[in-house]
Every structure is written in C-alpha cells, then in structure tokens.
Amino acid sequence: MDRGTVGSANRGRLQVEARTEGHSEVVTPVGELDHHTADLLREPLESAVEQGRSRLVVDCSRLDFCDSTGLNVLLGARLKAEAAGGGVHLTGMLPVVARVFEITGAEAVFTVHATLEDALNT
C-alpha cells in the first residue's frame, strides 16, 4: 500500500490524522466533532481536494461524538470532492455517530463502509 504524507492536528477534544493511501486521502478524526472542533476536520479535507486528492475516506472508528456542525463539514467536503470528480467514503461509524446520520437522512448521500479496508478496496 502506498503511504504518502502523514499529518495530524489536535484541538482539545479532537485530534485529526491525515494520510494518503493509494488513491485515497484517509482522514481519521479522534474524539468529539462539534462546533468548537469542526475546523480541525474541515482543513485537511479541503486541503486534500485542493491538492487533487478528491477520493476522501473518513475513518470514523475513533469518533466518539458528531453534532450538526460536524455533519455539515462532511457534507461540505462531499460537495467539493464530487465537484472534483471524487467523493467521500465513511467507515467504521460507532452507533452514537451513525445515529446522527440516520436521523438526519445524511447516510443516504454518503458511501458507508463497515471497515477501512472495505473503503480502500472499492
């Protein structure tokens, strides 16, 4: 597997790790995604698309909480990635995070995978 640039940022309750794997940018938020921490996730997603990596895989397996602001960050990233010919793939959602996507209907606009491996192999 091709592992390119690896980076991380931390803002209190959220840490975000980003790396390139093959033709995907893998972004892993760790902790709580809310209105105080949303920019920490928005920045690597937008940066990846601006740099031509429009296939975004968000590994949610370590995301403990996501509010509507976090959801809006992911929806915005989806629009930008699709405009660039890519998309956003979500993987490993814990039940508490998956519930936000279910009650808002947002799960219908994302490609959701059970595991990171599944997301990387599609």
DSSP file (Angstrom, degrees, kcal/mol; ACC not computed):
  #  RESIDUE AA STRUCTURE BP1 BP2  ACC     N-H-->O    O-->H-N    N-H-->O    O-->H-N    TCO  KAPPA ALPHA  PHI   PSI    X-CA   Y-CA   Z-CA
    1    1 A M              0   0    0      0, 0.0     2,-0.6     0, 0.0    20,-0.0   0.000 360.0 360.0 360.0 135.4    0.0    0.0    0.0
    2    2 A D        -     0   0    0      1,-0.0    20,-1.7     0, 0.0     2,-0.7  -0.665 360.0-167.7 -79.8 119.4    1.3    3.5   -0.9
    3    3 A R  E     +A   21   0A   0     -2,-0.6    18,-0.2    18,-0.2     3,-0.1  -0.929  14.5 169.8-110.6 113.3    1.6    5.6    2.2
    4    4 A G  E     -     0   0A   0     16,-2.6    -1,-0.1    -2,-0.7     2,-0.0   0.309  48.6  -6.3 -94.1-137.4    2.2    9.2    1.4
    5    5 A T  E     -     0   0A   0     14,-0.1    15,-1.0     1,-0.0     2,-0.4  -0.314  60.2-161.6 -63.4 136.4    2.1   12.3    3.6
    6    6 A V  E     +A   19   0A   0     13,-0.2     2,-0.3    -3,-0.1    13,-0.2  -0.978  17.9 162.1-120.6 133.9    1.0   11.7    7.1
    7    7 A G  E     -A   18   0A   0     11,-3.1    11,-3.3    -2,-0.4     2,-0.3  -0.970  14.6-170.2-146.0 161.1   -0.1   14.6    9.3
    8    8 A S  E     -A   17   0A   0     -2,-0.3     2,-0.3     9,-0.3     9,-0.2  -0.993   2.9-170.6-150.9 155.6   -2.0   15.3   12.4
    9    9 A A  E     -A   16   0A   0      7,-2.1     7,-2.9    -2,-0.3     2,-0.4  -0.971   8.8-155.7-142.8 155.1   -3.5   18.2   14.4
   10   10 A N  E     +A   15   0A   0     -2,-0.3     5,-0.2     5,-0.2     2,-0.2  -0.997  16.0 172.6-139.5 133.0   -5.0   18.4   17.8
   11   11 A R  E >   -A   14   0A   0      3,-3.3     3,-1.2    -2,-0.4     2,-0.8  -0.680  60.8 -81.9-140.3  84.7   -7.5   20.9   19.3
   12   12 A G  T 3  S+     0   0    0      1,-0.3    -1,-0.1    -2,-0.2    25,-0.0  -0.406 120.9  18.7  64.5-103.7   -8.6   19.8   22.8
   13   13 A R  T 3  S+     0   0    0     -2,-0.8    19,-2.2    -3,-0.1     2,-0.4   0.485 123.7  57.7 -83.4  -2.8  -11.3   17.2   22.4
   14   14 A L  E <   -AB  11  31A   0     -3,-1.2    -3,-3.3    17,-0.2     2,-0.4  -0.991  53.1-177.5-134.6 134.5  -10.5   16.3   18.7
   15   15 A Q  E     -AB  10  30A   0     15,-2.3    15,-3.4    -2,-0.4     2,-0.5  -0.976  13.0-159.0-121.2 141.3   -7.4   15.1   17.0
   16   16 A V  E     -AB   9  29A   0     -7,-2.9    -7,-2.1    -2,-0.4     2,-0.4  -0.983   4.8-168.7-126.6 125.6   -7.3   14.6   13.3
   17   17 A E  E     -AB   8  28A   0     11,-2.3    11,-3.4    -2,-0.5     2,-0.4  -0.905   7.1-172.6-109.8 139.5   -4.8   12.4   11.5
   18   18 A A  E     +AB   7  27A   0    -11,-3.3   -11,-3.1    -2,-0.4     2,-0.3  -0.996  11.5 157.2-135.2 139.3   -4.5   12.5    7.7
   19   19 A R  E     -AB   6  26A   0      7,-2.2     7,-3.3    -2,-0.4     2,-0.5  -0.984  37.3-116.8-153.6 157.7   -2.5   10.3    5.3
   20   20 A T  E     + B   0  25A   0    -15,-1.0   -16,-2.6    -2,-0.3     2,-0.5  -0.876  27.9 179.7 -99.9 128.6   -2.5    9.3    1.7
   21   21 A E  E >   -AB   3  24A   0      3,-2.8     3,-2.2    -2,-0.5   -18,-0.2  -0.954  61.4 -52.8-129.6 112.3   -3.1    5.6    0.9
   22   22 A G  T 3  S-     0   0    0    -20,-1.7   -18,-0.0    -2,-0.5    98,-0.0  -0.422 122.0 -18.8  59.7-125.1   -3.1    4.6   -2.7
   23   23 A H  T 3  S+     0   0    0     -2,-0.2    32,-0.4    97,-0.2     2,-0.4   0.186 123.9  86.4 -98.4  16.4   -5.5    6.9   -4.5
   24   24 A S  E <   -B   21   0A   0     -3,-2.2    -3,-2.8    30,-0.1     2,-0.6  -0.895  67.5-140.7-118.7 146.4   -7.4    7.9   -1.3
   25   25 A E  E     -Bc  20  56A   0     30,-2.6    32,-3.0    -2,-0.4     2,-0.6  -0.935  24.7-154.6 -97.7 119.1   -6.8   10.5    1.3
   26   26 A V  E     -Bc  19  57A   0     -7,-3.3    -7,-2.2    -2,-0.6     2,-0.5  -0.862  11.9-174.3-100.8 121.3   -7.6    8.9    4.7
   27   27 A V  E     -Bc  18  58A   0     30,-2.9    32,-2.1    -2,-0.6    -9,-0.2  -0.968   3.3-168.4-118.7 125.8   -8.7   11.3    7.4
   28   28 A T  E     -B   17   0A   0    -11,-3.4   -11,-2.3    -2,-0.5     2,-0.4  -0.908   3.9-162.4-119.8 104.2   -9.2   10.0   10.9
   29   29 A P  E     -B   16   0A   0      0, 0.0     2,-0.5     0, 0.0    33,-0.4  -0.706   8.7-163.1 -82.1 135.6  -11.0   12.2   13.5
   30   30 A V  E     -B   15   0A   0    -15,-3.4   -15,-2.3    -2,-0.4     2,-0.4  -0.971  53.9  -0.9-123.5 116.6  -10.4   11.0   17.1
   31   31 A G  E    S-Bd  14  63A   0     31,-2.1    33,-2.7    -2,-0.5    34,-1.2  -0.929 109.2  -4.6 117.2-133.9  -12.6   12.4   19.8
   32   32 A E  E     - d   0  65A   0    -19,-2.2     2,-0.7    -2,-0.4    34,-0.2  -0.911  48.9-160.4-114.3 123.2  -15.5   14.8   19.6
   33   33 A L  E     + d   0  66A   0     32,-2.8    34,-2.0    -2,-0.5    37,-0.4  -0.890  38.9 128.1-102.9 109.5  -16.5   16.6   16.4
   34   34 A D  S >> S-     0   0    0     -2,-0.7     4,-1.8    32,-0.2     3,-1.0  -0.758  75.0 -67.9-145.9-169.8  -18.6   19.7   17.3
   35   35 A H  T 34 S+     0   0    0      1,-0.3     4,-0.2    -2,-0.2    -2,-0.0   0.734 129.2  52.1 -64.5 -21.2  -18.8   23.4   16.6
   36   36 A H  T 34 S+     0   0    0      1,-0.1    -1,-0.3     2,-0.1     4,-0.1   0.750 122.2  28.3 -81.7 -25.0  -15.6   24.0   18.6
   37   37 A T  T X> S+     0   0    0     -3,-1.0     3,-1.2     1,-0.1     4,-0.7   0.438  87.9 101.3-116.7  -3.0  -13.6   21.4   16.7
   38   38 A A  H >X S+     0   0    0     -4,-1.8     4,-2.4     1,-0.3     3,-1.1   0.838  76.8  59.7 -59.1 -37.7  -15.1   21.3   13.2
   39   39 A D  H 3> S+     0   0    0      1,-0.3     4,-2.2    -4,-0.2    -1,-0.3   0.814  95.5  64.3 -62.6 -28.3  -12.4   23.4   11.5
   40   40 A L  H <4 S+     0   0    0     -3,-1.2    -1,-0.3     1,-0.2    -2,-0.2   0.820 111.3  36.1 -64.7 -30.4   -9.8   20.9   12.6
   41   41 A L  H <X S+     0   0    0     -3,-1.1     4,-1.5    -4,-0.7    -2,-0.2   0.832 113.1  58.2 -86.4 -38.5  -11.5   18.4   10.3
   42   42 A R  H  X S+     0   0    0     -4,-2.4     4,-2.7     1,-0.2     5,-0.3   0.894  99.1  60.2 -59.1 -42.2  -12.5   20.8    7.6
   43   43 A E  H  X S+     0   0    0     -4,-2.2     4,-2.5     1,-0.2    -1,-0.2   0.922 107.0  40.5 -59.8 -51.9   -9.0   21.9    6.9
   44   44 A P  H  > S+     0   0    0      0, 0.0     4,-2.0     0, 0.0    -1,-0.2   0.846 115.6  52.7 -69.2 -29.4   -7.4   18.6    5.9
   45   45 A L  H  X S+     0   0    0     -4,-1.5     4,-1.7     2,-0.2    -2,-0.2   0.951 114.3  40.9 -66.5 -48.4  -10.5   17.6    3.9
   46   46 A E  H  X S+     0   0    0     -4,-2.7     4,-2.5     1,-0.2     5,-0.2   0.894 113.9  53.9 -66.7 -39.8  -10.5   20.8    1.9
   47   47 A S  H  X S+     0   0    0     -4,-2.5     4,-1.7    -5,-0.3    -1,-0.2   0.901 106.0  52.7 -61.5 -42.1   -6.7   20.7    1.5
   48   48 A A  H  <>S+     0   0    0     -4,-2.0     5,-3.0     1,-0.2    -1,-0.2   0.929 111.4  45.7 -60.1 -46.1   -6.8   17.2    0.1
   49   49 A V  H ><5S+     0   0    0     -4,-1.7     3,-1.8     1,-0.2    -2,-0.2   0.911 110.7  53.3 -65.2 -42.0   -9.3   18.2   -2.6
   50   50 A E  H 3<5S+     0   0    0     -4,-2.5    -1,-0.2     1,-0.3    -2,-0.2   0.814 108.1  51.8 -62.2 -28.9   -7.4   21.4   -3.4
   51   51 A Q  T 3<5S-     0   0    0     -4,-1.7    -1,-0.3    -5,-0.2    -2,-0.2   0.288 127.5 -98.2 -92.4  10.1   -4.3   19.3   -3.9
   52   52 A G  T < 5S+     0   0    0     -3,-1.8     2,-1.0     1,-0.2    -3,-0.2   0.538  88.4 121.9  90.5   6.9   -6.1   16.9   -6.3
   53   53 A R      < +     0   0    0     -5,-3.0    -1,-0.2    -6,-0.2    -2,-0.2  -0.788  24.7 158.3-102.9  90.9   -6.9   14.1   -3.9
   54   54 A S        +     0   0    0     -2,-1.0    33,-1.8    30,-0.2     2,-1.0   0.448  46.4  89.0 -98.5  -0.7  -10.7   14.1   -4.3
   55   55 A R  E     - e   0  87A   0    -32,-0.4   -30,-2.6    31,-0.3     2,-0.5  -0.837  64.0-173.8 -96.6 101.5  -11.3   10.5   -3.0
   56   56 A L  E     -ce  25  88A   0     31,-2.8    33,-3.1    -2,-1.0     2,-0.5  -0.827  15.2-168.6-103.0 129.7  -11.7   11.1    0.7
   57   57 A V  E     -ce  26  89A   0    -32,-3.0   -30,-2.9    -2,-0.5     2,-0.7  -0.973   6.5-161.9-115.9 117.6  -12.1    8.3    3.2
   58   58 A V  E     -ce  27  90A   0     31,-3.1    33,-2.0    -2,-0.5     2,-1.0  -0.887   7.6-152.4-103.2 111.7  -13.1    9.4    6.7
   59   59 A D  E     + e   0  91A   0    -32,-2.1     3,-0.5    -2,-0.7    33,-0.2  -0.738  17.9 176.6 -85.8 103.7  -12.4    6.7    9.2
   60   60 A C    >   +     0   0    0     31,-2.9     3,-1.9    -2,-1.0    34,-0.6   0.292  47.0 108.8 -91.7   8.9  -15.0    7.3   12.0
   61   61 A S  T 3  S+     0   0    0     30,-0.3    -1,-0.2     1,-0.3    31,-0.1   0.673  86.9  37.7 -64.9 -16.5  -14.0    4.3   14.1
   62   62 A R  T 3  S+     0   0    0     -3,-0.5   -31,-2.1   -33,-0.4     2,-0.7   0.161  87.7 113.2-118.7  17.0  -12.4    6.6   16.8
   63   63 A L  E <   -d   31   0A   0     -3,-1.9    31,-0.4   -33,-0.2    34,-0.2  -0.822  39.9-178.4 -92.6 115.8  -15.0    9.4   16.6
   64   64 A D  E     +     0   0A   0    -33,-2.7     2,-0.3    -2,-0.7   -32,-0.2   0.695  65.5  13.1 -87.7 -21.5  -17.0    9.5   19.8
   65   65 A F  E     -d   32   0A   0    -34,-1.2   -32,-2.8    32,-0.0     2,-0.3  -0.989  54.1-176.9-157.8 143.1  -19.4   12.3   19.0
   66   66 A C  E     -d   33   0A   0     -2,-0.3   -32,-0.2    30,-0.2     2,-0.1  -0.940   9.7-171.8-145.5 121.9  -20.6   14.3   16.0
   67   67 A D     >  -     0   0    0    -34,-2.0     4,-2.2    -2,-0.3     5,-0.2  -0.348  48.0 -81.9-101.0-171.4  -23.1   17.1   16.1
   68   68 A S  H  > S+     0   0    0      1,-0.2     4,-2.3     2,-0.2     5,-0.1   0.814 127.9  56.7 -64.7 -30.4  -24.7   19.0   13.3
   69   69 A T  H  > S+     0   0    0      2,-0.2     4,-1.8     1,-0.2    -1,-0.2   0.929 108.4  47.2 -66.0 -43.4  -21.7   21.2   12.7
   70   70 A G  H  > S+     0   0    0    -37,-0.4     4,-1.9     1,-0.2    -2,-0.2   0.907 111.0  51.8 -61.8 -42.2  -19.5   18.1   12.2
   71   71 A L  H  X S+     0   0    0     -4,-2.2     4,-2.4     1,-0.2    -1,-0.2   0.904 107.5  52.7 -60.7 -42.0  -22.1   16.7    9.8
   72   72 A N  H  X S+     0   0    0     -4,-2.3     4,-2.5     1,-0.2    -1,-0.2   0.851 105.1  55.2 -64.3 -34.3  -22.1   19.9    7.8
   73   73 A V  H  X S+     0   0    0     -4,-1.8     4,-2.3     2,-0.2    -1,-0.2   0.933 110.7  45.3 -61.9 -45.4  -18.3   19.7    7.5
   74   74 A L  H  X S+     0   0    0     -4,-1.9     4,-2.1     2,-0.2    -2,-0.2   0.886 112.5  50.5 -66.8 -38.8  -18.6   16.3    6.0
   75   75 A L  H  X S+     0   0    0     -4,-2.4     4,-2.0     2,-0.2    -1,-0.2   0.902 111.1  49.1 -65.3 -40.6  -21.5   17.4    3.7
   76   76 A G  H  X S+     0   0    0     -4,-2.5     4,-2.1     2,-0.2    -2,-0.2   0.904 110.5  50.3 -64.2 -41.4  -19.4   20.3    2.5
   77   77 A A  H  X S+     0   0    0     -4,-2.3     4,-2.8     1,-0.2     5,-0.2   0.882 107.7  54.9 -63.3 -37.7  -16.4   18.1    1.9
   78   78 A R  H  X S+     0   0    0     -4,-2.1     4,-2.7     2,-0.2     5,-0.2   0.924 107.4  49.0 -61.5 -45.3  -18.7   15.7   -0.1
   79   79 A L  H  X S+     0   0    0     -4,-2.0     4,-2.1     2,-0.2    -2,-0.2   0.924 114.6  44.6 -61.4 -44.8  -19.8   18.6   -2.4
   80   80 A K  H  X S+     0   0    0     -4,-2.1     4,-1.2     2,-0.2    -2,-0.2   0.907 114.2  49.0 -67.2 -42.0  -16.2   19.7   -3.0
   81   81 A A  H  <>S+     0   0    0     -4,-2.8     5,-3.3     1,-0.2     3,-0.3   0.918 112.7  47.5 -64.8 -43.1  -14.9   16.2   -3.6
   82   82 A E  H ><5S+     0   0    0     -4,-2.7     3,-1.6     1,-0.2    -1,-0.2   0.874 107.7  55.6 -66.7 -36.7  -17.8   15.3   -6.0
   83   83 A A  H 3<5S+     0   0    0     -4,-2.1    -1,-0.2     1,-0.3    -2,-0.2   0.796 108.5  49.8 -64.2 -26.6  -17.2   18.6   -7.9
   84   84 A A  T 3<5S-     0   0    0     -4,-1.2    -1,-0.3    -3,-0.3    -2,-0.2   0.313 129.4 -97.5 -93.5   7.0  -13.6   17.5   -8.4
   85   85 A G  T < 5S+     0   0    0     -3,-1.6    -3,-0.2     1,-0.2    -2,-0.1   0.581  95.4  85.4  91.4  10.8  -14.7   14.0   -9.6
   86   86 A G      < -     0   0    0     -5,-3.3     2,-0.3    -6,-0.2   -31,-0.3  -0.056  58.3-147.0-116.8-142.3  -14.3   12.2   -6.3
   87   87 A G  E     -e   55   0A   0    -33,-1.8   -31,-2.8    -3,-0.1     2,-0.5  -0.975  21.0 -95.3-179.0 174.5  -16.4   11.5   -3.3
   88   88 A V  E     -e   56   0A   0     -2,-0.3    23,-1.4   -33,-0.2     2,-0.5  -0.951  29.0-167.2-114.0 127.9  -16.5   10.9    0.5
   89   89 A H  E     -ef  57 111A   0    -33,-3.1   -31,-3.1    -2,-0.5     2,-0.4  -0.959   7.1-155.9-113.9 128.8  -16.5    7.4    1.9
   90   90 A L  E     -ef  58 112A   0     21,-2.8    23,-3.1    -2,-0.5     2,-0.3  -0.832  15.6-179.9-104.9 143.9  -17.3    6.9    5.6
   91   91 A T  E     +ef  59 113A   0    -33,-2.0   -31,-2.9    -2,-0.4   -30,-0.3  -0.990  50.5  14.4-143.8 150.5  -16.1    3.9    7.5
   92   92 A G        -     0   0    0     21,-1.2     2,-0.3    -2,-0.3    22,-0.1   0.781  68.1-176.7  65.8  32.6  -16.3    2.4   11.0
   93   93 A M        -     0   0    0     20,-0.4    -1,-0.2   -31,-0.1   -32,-0.2  -0.450  20.5-135.0 -69.9 128.2  -19.1    4.5   12.4
   94   94 A L    >>  -     0   0    0    -34,-0.6     4,-3.0   -31,-0.4     3,-0.8  -0.443  29.4-105.5 -72.0 154.5  -19.8    3.9   16.1
   95   95 A P  H 3> S+     0   0    0      0, 0.0     4,-2.1     0, 0.0     5,-0.1   0.851 119.1  55.6 -53.7 -39.3  -23.6    3.7   16.9
   96   96 A V  H 3> S+     0   0    0      1,-0.2     4,-0.6     2,-0.2   -30,-0.2   0.856 115.0  39.1 -65.5 -33.5  -23.7    7.1   18.5
   97   97 A V  H X> S+     0   0    0     -3,-0.8     4,-1.3   -34,-0.2     3,-0.7   0.889 112.4  55.5 -80.3 -42.9  -22.3    8.7   15.4
   98   98 A A  H 3X S+     0   0    0     -4,-3.0     4,-2.3     1,-0.2    -2,-0.2   0.849 100.0  62.9 -57.4 -34.2  -24.3    6.6   13.0
   99   99 A R  H 3X S+     0   0    0     -4,-2.1     4,-2.8    -5,-0.3     5,-0.2   0.877  98.1  54.5 -61.1 -39.3  -27.4    7.7   14.7
  100  100 A V  H <X S+     0   0    0     -3,-0.7     4,-1.3    -4,-0.6     6,-0.3   0.905 110.9  46.1 -60.8 -41.3  -26.8   11.4   13.7
  101  101 A F  H  X>S+     0   0    0     -4,-1.3     6,-1.4     2,-0.2     4,-0.9   0.871 113.3  50.2 -69.6 -36.7  -26.6   10.3   10.1
  102  102 A E  H  <5S+     0   0    0     -4,-2.3     3,-0.5     1,-0.2    -2,-0.2   0.944 110.9  45.9 -66.7 -49.1  -29.7    8.1   10.4
  103  103 A I  H  <5S+     0   0    0     -4,-2.8    -1,-0.2     1,-0.2    -2,-0.2   0.753 118.1  43.3 -71.6 -21.9  -32.0   10.7   12.0
  104  104 A T  H  <5S-     0   0    0     -4,-1.3    -1,-0.2    -5,-0.2    -2,-0.2   0.591 106.1-124.6 -94.3 -11.6  -30.9   13.4    9.5
  105  105 A G  T ><5S+     0   0    0     -4,-0.9     3,-1.3    -3,-0.5     4,-0.2   0.504  73.7 127.5  80.9   3.9  -31.0   11.2    6.5
  106  106 A A  G >>< +     0   0    0     -5,-0.8     3,-1.6    -6,-0.3     4,-0.6   0.727  55.0  74.9 -68.0 -21.5  -27.4   12.1    5.7
  107  107 A E  G >4 S+     0   0    0     -6,-1.4     3,-0.7     1,-0.3    -1,-0.3   0.795  87.2  64.2 -60.3 -25.8  -26.4    8.4    5.4
  108  108 A A  G <4 S+     0   0    0     -3,-1.3    -1,-0.3    -7,-0.3    -2,-0.2   0.699 101.5  48.2 -72.6 -19.0  -28.2    8.3    2.1
  109  109 A V  G <4 S+     0   0    0     -3,-1.6     2,-0.3    -4,-0.2    -1,-0.2   0.489 104.5  67.9-101.7  -3.7  -25.7   10.8    0.5
  110  110 A F  S << S-     0   0    0     -3,-0.7     2,-0.7    -4,-0.6   -21,-0.2  -0.824  81.3-121.6-111.9 153.4  -22.5    9.1    1.6
  111  111 A T  E     -f   89   0A   0    -23,-1.4   -21,-2.8    -2,-0.3     2,-0.5  -0.866  36.7-161.7 -88.6 119.7  -20.9    5.8    0.7
  112  112 A V  E     -f   90   0A   0     -2,-0.7     2,-0.3   -23,-0.2   -21,-0.2  -0.897   9.2-172.3-111.9 132.3  -20.7    4.0    4.0
  113  113 A H  E     -f   91   0A   0    -23,-3.1   -21,-1.2    -2,-0.5   -20,-0.4  -0.898  27.3-134.7-120.6 149.7  -18.4    1.0    4.6
  114  114 A A  S    S+     0   0    0     -2,-0.3     2,-0.3   -23,-0.2   -22,-0.2   0.875  88.6  21.3 -69.3 -37.9  -18.1   -1.3    7.5
  115  115 A T  S  > S-     0   0    0    -24,-0.1     4,-1.8     1,-0.1     5,-0.1  -0.884  73.7-119.1-132.8 161.0  -14.3   -1.2    7.6
  116  116 A L  H  > S+     0   0    0     -2,-0.3     4,-2.3     1,-0.2     5,-0.2   0.886 115.5  57.1 -63.1 -39.8  -11.4    1.0    6.4
  117  117 A E  H  > S+     0   0    0      1,-0.2     4,-1.5     2,-0.2    -1,-0.2   0.913 105.5  50.2 -58.7 -43.9  -10.2   -1.9    4.4
  118  118 A D  H  4 S+     0   0    0      1,-0.2     4,-0.3     2,-0.2    -1,-0.2   0.918 111.0  49.6 -59.9 -43.8  -13.5   -2.1    2.5
  119  119 A A  H >< S+     0   0    0     -4,-1.8     3,-0.8     1,-0.2    -2,-0.2   0.877 111.7  47.8 -64.7 -38.1  -13.4    1.6    1.8
  120  120 A L  H 3< S+     0   0    0     -4,-2.3    -1,-0.2     1,-0.2    -2,-0.2   0.753 109.6  53.5 -74.9 -24.3   -9.9    1.5    0.5
  121  121 A N  T 3<        0   0    0     -4,-1.5    -1,-0.2    -5,-0.2    -2,-0.2   0.334 360.0 360.0 -95.2   7.2  -10.6   -1.5   -1.8
  122  122 A T    <         0   0    0     -3,-0.8    -1,-0.2    -4,-0.3    -2,-0.1   0.402 360.0 360.0-108.8 360.0  -13.6    0.0   -3.6
